[in-house]
């Protein structure tokens, strides 16, 4: 159970999610006038890194804090090629809005550490040494905490440590913020956490940060809960699982007589098109309820066949994340990059076929395939049930298993394919998707599809648990906090 947080600046709101109560803060541009008060004592915010989140958060902060006297400065490695990209976005060494990362850290009152997770684990001793006592370290991912815990270390005791974690990739954070200039409340929802508060202002700093980057709804979590659910979720339904099950379904449909384009439509397009849009606007149950009676039977057979195989892999992922094994895997992979960089993930037949399908797509003609819906939603529900079992708050469960998937990530895959979705994400996410997608493909092919080959059986207990799961009420409440516009993915 999360402790109740307190803010003297931002109004919090109680929400009932399932059988629990949580508190949120609603964002919006009308709150920008409160930012100087929220950031009291902060004269410079250093944004360290220019990968997925860095450009988006730096530009959003700069735009939101314009005229306040609070300076936003980009910090990069000396000689980094990213200085050119930062300058193009308006951060220049010549005017002091960009500089060498350790100099920026030493001169900043609040340091947002947005370099890659692997780089954080390599450079954190020097970063901690450069931070002045009483300043604030901000993270958008708890990966570093997971690493520190695994080696018996901790953050310095004399600094604030907070997190604001947008529920979408960096490009989404920027694009929806820009859309929000004309539609107040557009943005990417974020969670926030306070790990250490040395001056009594850590909560205000975290909420101010979330408001400034454009979050329309801000949910509370803990840094440990965030990194476990986030790293796990990326490897699960958000990236790894959807990649693996789409490829497995494509082969399944082809093996049962479908042509290549039909197989792509019924597998990938069905998920990223009508299934995702229905879940986004009307909830998970609406997908099932929209099927014919025959389709509902087919859905429940597929759901029954896929749920436990998916749960098995998801449990393995969660245990590997919680034990630190998955974190070590990311660090080890980073060490191999110079010899073996990350490879291409959309060069096989399926994704080549997909290019042609997308070129002549008619949205209204994309089918909701009951088998695809059953397998996709079974995997989503297995992730939801596992996170709930592990004690994660419902807001986090919904964001990491549903909302981020259908609102922030799947639209990218729908627009330009699986690589466009996955490779717009962090290095940690990209690695996780590549590692675990084949495992979902394998276990569905080996355990779920043979049951369907044999006619399939409906597990009545599973079906009842699906139809009456608390997540449906949770998603209904969370849906009311959804940004008022769909994300633009063109780019």
PLY file of the C-alpha trace (Angstrom):
ply
format ascii 1.0
element vertex 491
property float x
property float y
property float z
element edge 490
property int vertex1
property int vertex2
end_header
0.00 0.00 0.00
1.42 3.38 -1.00
1.73 6.03 1.74
-0.37 9.13 1.11
1.69 11.97 -0.35
1.22 15.65 0.48
1.62 18.79 -1.60
1.00 22.43 -0.68
1.09 23.50 -4.32
-0.73 20.91 -6.42
-4.18 19.60 -5.61
-4.36 15.85 -5.25
-7.43 13.81 -6.08
-8.60 10.52 -4.58
-9.50 7.75 -7.01
-10.99 4.35 -6.26
-9.25 1.66 -8.27
-10.67 -1.80 -7.71
-10.53 -2.45 -3.98
-7.86 0.19 -3.32
-7.66 3.96 -2.98
-4.93 5.97 -4.70
-4.16 9.66 -5.08
-3.28 11.44 -8.29
-2.55 14.96 -9.51
-4.11 16.19 -12.75
-1.71 18.16 -14.91
-2.37 20.76 -17.58
-0.99 24.02 -18.86
-3.07 26.01 -16.39
-0.64 24.74 -13.72
2.49 26.16 -15.37
2.12 29.33 -13.31
2.72 27.22 -10.19
6.06 25.90 -11.42
8.27 28.65 -9.91
6.77 27.84 -6.50
7.14 24.10 -7.07
10.80 24.55 -8.03
11.62 26.94 -5.19
15.38 26.92 -4.65
16.05 25.59 -8.17
17.93 27.97 -10.45
19.27 25.44 -12.96
17.98 22.08 -14.13
20.60 19.96 -15.84
19.26 17.38 -18.29
21.96 14.78 -18.79
21.80 12.78 -22.02
20.27 13.07 -25.48
18.76 9.70 -26.34
15.07 8.78 -26.05
13.84 10.88 -23.11
16.48 13.61 -22.99
15.45 15.70 -26.02
11.76 15.52 -25.17
12.02 16.36 -21.50
14.60 19.09 -21.98
12.51 20.88 -24.62
9.27 20.48 -22.67
10.87 21.81 -19.49
12.43 24.74 -21.31
9.12 25.67 -22.94
7.11 25.29 -19.72
9.62 27.30 -17.65
10.04 30.13 -20.15
10.11 33.47 -18.36
10.56 31.96 -14.88
14.32 32.49 -14.64
14.91 28.76 -14.20
17.55 27.65 -16.68
17.42 24.29 -18.46
20.87 23.09 -19.57
21.83 19.99 -21.55
24.84 18.00 -20.30
26.70 15.68 -22.70
30.02 13.88 -22.87
32.88 16.06 -24.11
33.02 15.76 -27.87
29.64 14.02 -28.11
28.08 14.02 -31.57
24.77 14.83 -29.85
25.85 18.45 -29.31
24.83 19.12 -32.93
21.33 17.68 -32.39
20.97 19.59 -29.12
22.01 22.84 -30.81
19.44 22.24 -33.54
16.83 22.05 -30.76
18.09 25.33 -29.28
20.56 24.18 -26.62
23.90 25.84 -27.36
27.32 25.80 -25.73
27.76 29.41 -26.82
24.93 30.65 -24.59
25.45 28.23 -21.70
22.38 26.07 -22.36
24.58 23.07 -23.24
27.85 21.88 -21.76
30.05 19.01 -20.65
27.98 16.69 -18.47
30.01 16.80 -15.24
30.30 20.58 -15.39
26.52 20.76 -15.84
25.98 18.37 -12.94
28.22 20.43 -10.64
26.39 23.65 -11.52
22.80 22.33 -11.40
20.42 22.34 -8.47
18.39 19.54 -10.05
20.01 16.89 -12.24
17.80 14.75 -14.50
19.91 11.71 -15.33
18.61 10.52 -18.72
21.67 8.75 -20.13
21.31 5.06 -20.96
20.81 2.64 -18.09
24.09 0.86 -18.79
25.95 4.19 -18.83
24.39 5.08 -15.46
25.76 1.89 -13.92
29.22 2.71 -15.26
29.34 6.41 -14.35
27.28 6.74 -11.19
30.27 7.08 -8.79
31.55 10.12 -10.67
28.03 11.51 -11.05
27.34 11.20 -7.31
30.68 12.84 -6.52
29.87 15.78 -8.80
26.52 16.49 -7.15
26.48 19.12 -4.42
24.88 18.27 -1.04
21.23 19.32 -0.90
20.69 19.12 -4.66
18.25 16.78 -6.37
18.82 13.74 -8.55
15.94 12.98 -10.91
15.48 9.67 -12.73
12.95 8.57 -15.33
13.61 4.91 -14.67
14.56 2.99 -11.53
17.18 0.85 -13.30
20.03 2.45 -11.35
18.33 1.63 -8.04
18.00 -2.00 -9.13
21.72 -2.08 -9.95
22.70 -0.45 -6.66
20.55 -2.88 -4.70
22.15 -5.82 -6.49
25.64 -4.74 -5.38
24.68 -3.59 -1.87
25.08 0.14 -2.59
22.78 3.16 -2.34
22.34 6.77 -3.45
24.18 9.47 -1.47
22.45 10.29 1.79
22.77 14.07 1.32
20.71 14.56 -1.88
17.07 14.28 -2.84
16.32 11.33 -5.11
13.08 11.49 -7.10
11.63 10.00 -10.25
9.16 11.04 -12.93
8.51 8.23 -15.40
6.50 9.06 -18.54
4.36 6.16 -19.77
5.66 6.33 -23.30
8.81 6.76 -25.36
10.58 10.10 -25.60
9.22 11.07 -29.03
5.69 10.56 -27.67
6.44 12.82 -24.71
7.45 15.65 -27.05
4.79 15.19 -29.71
1.87 15.06 -27.30
3.25 18.08 -25.41
3.28 20.00 -28.69
-0.26 18.84 -29.44
-1.16 20.11 -25.99
-0.39 23.66 -27.05
-3.77 23.67 -28.73
-5.53 21.05 -26.55
-4.94 21.58 -22.84
-4.26 18.28 -21.10
-2.65 16.52 -24.04
0.50 14.71 -23.00
1.81 11.42 -21.67
0.69 10.29 -18.22
3.55 9.82 -15.76
4.22 8.16 -12.46
6.31 9.85 -9.79
8.27 8.58 -6.80
10.23 10.06 -3.93
13.07 7.82 -2.79
14.84 10.33 -0.54
13.77 13.77 0.68
16.53 15.73 2.42
15.00 19.21 2.34
11.26 18.59 2.56
10.65 19.66 -1.04
11.20 16.45 -2.99
7.50 15.80 -3.61
6.94 19.34 -4.93
9.97 19.00 -7.22
8.72 15.69 -8.60
5.18 16.95 -9.21
6.49 20.17 -10.75
8.71 18.16 -13.08
5.80 15.97 -14.17
3.56 18.97 -14.80
6.32 20.76 -16.72
6.88 17.89 -19.17
3.15 17.84 -19.89
1.76 14.89 -17.93
-2.07 15.13 -17.88
-2.32 12.66 -14.98
0.38 11.92 -12.41
0.30 8.70 -10.39
2.29 7.79 -7.30
4.62 4.80 -7.13
7.93 3.84 -5.52
11.24 3.74 -7.33
11.58 0.01 -6.70
8.05 -0.76 -7.86
8.61 1.37 -10.95
11.77 -0.33 -12.15
10.37 -3.79 -11.57
7.12 -3.09 -13.42
8.78 -1.05 -16.17
11.61 -3.41 -17.10
9.19 -6.32 -16.79
6.47 -4.61 -18.84
8.82 -3.80 -21.73
9.75 -7.44 -21.99
6.10 -8.39 -21.66
3.05 -7.08 -23.48
4.46 -3.62 -24.22
7.21 -4.77 -26.61
8.61 -8.28 -26.32
5.35 -10.21 -26.08
3.52 -8.38 -28.86
6.49 -8.90 -31.16
6.73 -12.61 -30.39
3.04 -13.42 -30.48
2.47 -11.45 -33.71
5.14 -13.51 -35.46
3.76 -16.76 -34.01
0.22 -15.85 -35.12
1.41 -14.93 -38.61
2.86 -18.41 -39.08
-0.23 -19.99 -37.48
-2.59 -18.31 -39.94
-0.38 -19.18 -42.92
-0.22 -22.80 -41.78
-4.03 -22.83 -41.77
-4.45 -21.61 -45.33
-4.22 -17.82 -45.14
-2.18 -15.93 -47.69
0.69 -13.74 -46.50
-1.23 -10.46 -46.55
-4.30 -11.98 -44.88
-2.08 -13.51 -42.19
-0.48 -10.12 -41.49
-3.91 -8.47 -41.31
-5.26 -11.05 -38.87
-2.14 -11.04 -36.70
-0.32 -7.69 -36.46
-2.90 -5.33 -37.99
-5.75 -6.75 -35.92
-3.83 -6.03 -32.71
-2.47 -2.57 -33.51
-5.64 -1.48 -35.30
-9.15 -2.29 -34.02
-8.16 -4.28 -30.90
-5.91 -1.52 -29.55
-8.35 1.24 -30.49
-11.23 -0.57 -28.79
-9.25 -1.16 -25.60
-8.09 2.47 -25.60
-11.56 3.97 -25.94
-13.85 1.34 -24.41
-11.82 -1.17 -22.40
-10.67 -4.76 -22.71
-14.11 -6.30 -22.24
-15.42 -4.32 -25.21
-13.24 -6.39 -27.54
-14.85 -9.61 -26.32
-18.36 -8.15 -26.20
-18.05 -6.90 -29.79
-17.58 -10.42 -31.15
-20.30 -12.68 -32.52
-21.38 -15.62 -30.36
-19.19 -17.90 -32.43
-16.34 -15.40 -32.15
-16.68 -15.30 -28.35
-16.25 -19.08 -28.21
-13.16 -18.87 -30.44
-11.81 -16.03 -28.28
-12.22 -17.98 -25.04
-10.59 -21.08 -26.52
-7.58 -19.01 -27.57
-7.56 -17.19 -24.23
-7.64 -20.50 -22.33
-4.85 -21.94 -24.46
-2.51 -18.93 -24.13
-3.00 -17.60 -20.60
-0.88 -20.07 -18.63
1.98 -20.33 -21.17
2.16 -16.52 -21.19
2.01 -16.37 -17.39
4.90 -18.84 -17.17
7.19 -16.67 -19.29
6.05 -13.49 -17.55
6.80 -15.02 -14.16
10.30 -15.88 -15.33
10.82 -12.32 -16.56
9.57 -10.81 -13.31
11.82 -13.06 -11.22
14.82 -12.17 -13.38
14.09 -8.45 -13.01
13.51 -8.65 -9.24
16.69 -10.70 -8.68
18.86 -8.34 -10.71
19.58 -10.96 -13.38
17.84 -8.98 -16.12
19.66 -5.81 -15.10
22.99 -7.64 -15.33
21.92 -8.97 -18.74
21.47 -5.41 -20.02
24.85 -4.33 -18.64
26.55 -7.35 -20.21
24.86 -6.73 -23.56
26.09 -3.15 -23.55
29.63 -4.45 -23.19
29.19 -6.52 -26.38
27.91 -3.67 -28.55
31.25 -2.68 -30.05
31.63 -6.18 -31.45
27.98 -7.07 -32.06
25.60 -4.09 -32.25
21.85 -4.67 -31.98
20.58 -6.26 -35.15
17.61 -5.63 -37.42
14.28 -7.04 -36.22
11.98 -6.45 -39.18
13.84 -8.05 -42.07
11.94 -11.34 -42.24
9.03 -12.18 -44.53
6.29 -11.07 -42.15
7.44 -7.48 -41.75
8.34 -7.17 -45.42
4.78 -8.24 -46.25
3.57 -5.71 -43.70
5.06 -2.81 -45.66
2.80 -3.67 -48.59
-0.24 -4.17 -46.37
0.22 -0.78 -44.71
0.66 0.93 -48.07
-2.88 0.00 -49.13
-4.49 -0.16 -45.69
-8.16 0.67 -45.22
-8.66 0.99 -41.48
-12.32 0.02 -41.54
-11.49 -3.25 -43.27
-9.01 -4.54 -40.66
-10.66 -7.52 -38.94
-10.85 -8.26 -35.23
-9.69 -11.84 -35.39
-11.06 -13.76 -32.37
-8.03 -16.03 -32.06
-5.63 -13.10 -32.19
-7.76 -11.16 -29.71
-7.90 -14.12 -27.32
-4.14 -14.71 -27.36
-3.20 -11.03 -27.14
-5.63 -10.29 -24.31
-4.69 -13.51 -22.47
-1.07 -12.30 -22.45
-2.14 -8.82 -21.35
-4.32 -10.25 -18.56
-1.55 -12.62 -17.42
0.72 -9.58 -17.03
-1.99 -7.69 -15.17
-2.64 -10.60 -12.81
1.06 -11.13 -12.11
1.74 -7.47 -11.31
-1.34 -7.40 -9.06
-0.15 -10.57 -7.31
3.23 -8.93 -6.73
1.60 -5.97 -4.97
1.94 -3.22 -7.57
-0.62 -0.39 -7.33
-3.49 -0.64 -9.81
-2.57 2.65 -11.51
0.86 1.22 -12.30
-0.59 -2.11 -13.39
-2.99 -0.39 -15.80
-0.33 1.95 -17.20
2.40 -0.67 -17.64
0.11 -3.35 -19.10
-2.64 -1.56 -21.02
-2.53 2.21 -21.43
1.11 2.51 -22.44
0.61 -0.37 -24.86
-2.51 0.73 -26.73
-2.06 4.51 -26.49
1.72 5.07 -26.63
3.43 2.10 -28.27
1.12 0.13 -30.56
0.36 3.24 -32.66
4.04 3.31 -33.67
3.94 -0.33 -34.77
0.70 0.35 -36.62
2.26 3.28 -38.44
5.53 1.75 -39.58
6.13 -1.73 -38.17
7.66 -3.44 -35.17
11.14 -1.90 -35.44
9.70 1.61 -35.53
7.98 0.88 -32.23
10.78 -0.93 -30.43
13.76 1.03 -31.70
12.26 4.39 -30.71
12.55 3.16 -27.11
15.48 3.02 -24.69
18.40 0.66 -25.10
17.15 -1.36 -22.13
13.74 -1.77 -23.75
15.18 -2.63 -27.15
17.41 -5.29 -25.64
14.57 -6.78 -23.62
12.25 -7.02 -26.62
14.92 -8.78 -28.67
15.69 -11.23 -25.87
12.17 -12.20 -24.86
10.11 -11.97 -28.07
11.45 -15.34 -29.29
10.50 -16.89 -25.95
6.87 -15.82 -26.32
6.89 -17.07 -29.91
8.31 -20.41 -28.79
6.00 -21.05 -25.85
2.85 -20.15 -27.78
3.94 -22.37 -30.66
4.80 -25.25 -28.33
2.06 -25.04 -25.70
-0.85 -22.86 -26.85
-1.24 -23.67 -30.54
-1.28 -27.47 -30.08
-4.33 -27.05 -27.84
-6.06 -25.10 -30.59
-5.05 -27.75 -33.11
-6.90 -30.27 -30.96
-10.09 -28.19 -30.99
-9.42 -26.12 -27.89
-11.15 -26.22 -24.55
-12.62 -23.31 -22.64
-11.28 -23.08 -19.09
-14.44 -21.87 -17.35
-12.57 -20.66 -14.26
-10.16 -18.62 -16.38
-13.05 -17.21 -18.41
-14.92 -16.19 -15.27
-11.83 -14.54 -13.80
-11.34 -12.62 -17.03
-14.93 -11.41 -17.24
-15.01 -10.28 -13.60
-11.46 -9.00 -13.10
-11.03 -5.77 -11.10
-8.92 -4.36 -13.93
-12.05 -3.57 -15.95
-13.25 -1.09 -13.31
-9.70 0.22 -12.92
-9.40 0.79 -16.65
-12.73 2.58 -16.76
-11.49 5.07 -14.16
-8.07 5.32 -15.81
-9.74 5.84 -19.18
-11.28 9.03 -17.85
-7.71 10.27 -17.29
-6.69 9.48 -20.85
-5.25 12.43 -22.84
-7.96 14.12 -24.94
-6.13 13.56 -28.25
-4.53 10.55 -29.93
-0.78 10.67 -30.35
0.68 11.77 -33.67
3.28 9.19 -34.73
4.35 10.74 -38.02
8.06 11.38 -38.05
0 1
1 2
2 3
3 4
4 5
5 6
6 7
7 8
8 9
9 10
10 11
11 12
12 13
13 14
14 15
15 16
16 17
17 18
18 19
19 20
20 21
21 22
22 23
23 24
24 25
25 26
26 27
27 28
28 29
29 30
30 31
31 32
32 33
33 34
34 35
35 36
36 37
37 38
38 39
39 40
40 41
41 42
42 43
43 44
44 45
45 46
46 47
47 48
48 49
49 50
50 51
51 52
52 53
53 54
54 55
55 56
56 57
57 58
58 59
59 60
60 61
61 62
62 63
63 64
64 65
65 66
66 67
67 68
68 69
69 70
70 71
71 72
72 73
73 74
74 75
75 76
76 77
77 78
78 79
79 80
80 81
81 82
82 83
83 84
84 85
85 86
86 87
87 88
88 89
89 90
90 91
91 92
92 93
93 94
94 95
95 96
96 97
97 98
98 99
99 100
100 101
101 102
102 103
103 104
104 105
105 106
106 107
107 108
108 109
109 110
110 111
111 112
112 113
113 114
114 115
115 116
116 117
117 118
118 119
119 120
120 121
121 122
122 123
123 124
124 125
125 126
126 127
127 128
128 129
129 130
130 131
131 132
132 133
133 134
134 135
135 136
136 137
137 138
138 139
139 140
140 141
141 142
142 143
143 144
144 145
145 146
146 147
147 148
148 149
149 150
150 151
151 152
152 153
153 154
154 155
155 156
156 157
157 158
158 159
159 160
160 161
161 162
162 163
163 164
164 165
165 166
166 167
167 168
168 169
169 170
170 171
171 172
172 173
173 174
174 175
175 176
176 177
177 178
178 179
179 180
180 181
181 182
182 183
183 184
184 185
185 186
186 187
187 188
188 189
189 190
190 191
191 192
192 193
193 194
194 195
195 196
196 197
197 198
198 199
199 200
200 201
201 202
202 203
203 204
204 205
205 206
206 207
207 208
208 209
209 210
210 211
211 212
212 213
213 214
214 215
215 216
216 217
217 218
218 219
219 220
220 221
221 222
222 223
223 224
224 225
225 226
226 227
227 228
228 229
229 230
230 231
231 232
232 233
233 234
234 235
235 236
236 237
237 238
238 239
239 240
240 241
241 242
242 243
243 244
244 245
245 246
246 247
247 248
248 249
249 250
250 251
251 252
252 253
253 254
254 255
255 256
256 257
257 258
258 259
259 260
260 261
261 262
262 263
263 264
264 265
265 266
266 267
267 268
268 269
269 270
270 271
271 272
272 273
273 274
274 275
275 276
276 277
277 278
278 279
279 280
280 281
281 282
282 283
283 284
284 285
285 286
286 287
287 288
288 289
289 290
290 291
291 292
292 293
293 294
294 295
295 296
296 297
297 298
298 299
299 300
300 301
301 302
302 303
303 304
304 305
305 306
306 307
307 308
308 309
309 310
310 311
311 312
312 313
313 314
314 315
315 316
316 317
317 318
318 319
319 320
320 321
321 322
322 323
323 324
324 325
325 326
326 327
327 328
328 329
329 330
330 331
331 332
332 333
333 334
334 335
335 336
336 337
337 338
338 339
339 340
340 341
341 342
342 343
343 344
344 345
345 346
346 347
347 348
348 349
349 350
350 351
351 352
352 353
353 354
354 355
355 356
356 357
357 358
358 359
359 360
360 361
361 362
362 363
363 364
364 365
365 366
366 367
367 368
368 369
369 370
370 371
371 372
372 373
373 374
374 375
375 376
376 377
377 378
378 379
379 380
380 381
381 382
382 383
383 384
384 385
385 386
386 387
387 388
388 389
389 390
390 391
391 392
392 393
393 394
394 395
395 396
396 397
397 398
398 399
399 400
400 401
401 402
402 403
403 404
404 405
405 406
406 407
407 408
408 409
409 410
410 411
411 412
412 413
413 414
414 415
415 416
416 417
417 418
418 419
419 420
420 421
421 422
422 423
423 424
424 425
425 426
426 427
427 428
428 429
429 430
430 431
431 432
432 433
433 434
434 435
435 436
436 437
437 438
438 439
439 440
440 441
441 442
442 443
443 444
444 445
445 446
446 447
447 448
448 449
449 450
450 451
451 452
452 453
453 454
454 455
455 456
456 457
457 458
458 459
459 460
460 461
461 462
462 463
463 464
464 465
465 466
466 467
467 468
468 469
469 470
470 471
471 472
472 473
473 474
474 475
475 476
476 477
477 478
478 479
479 480
480 481
481 482
482 483
483 484
484 485
485 486
486 487
487 488
488 489
489 490
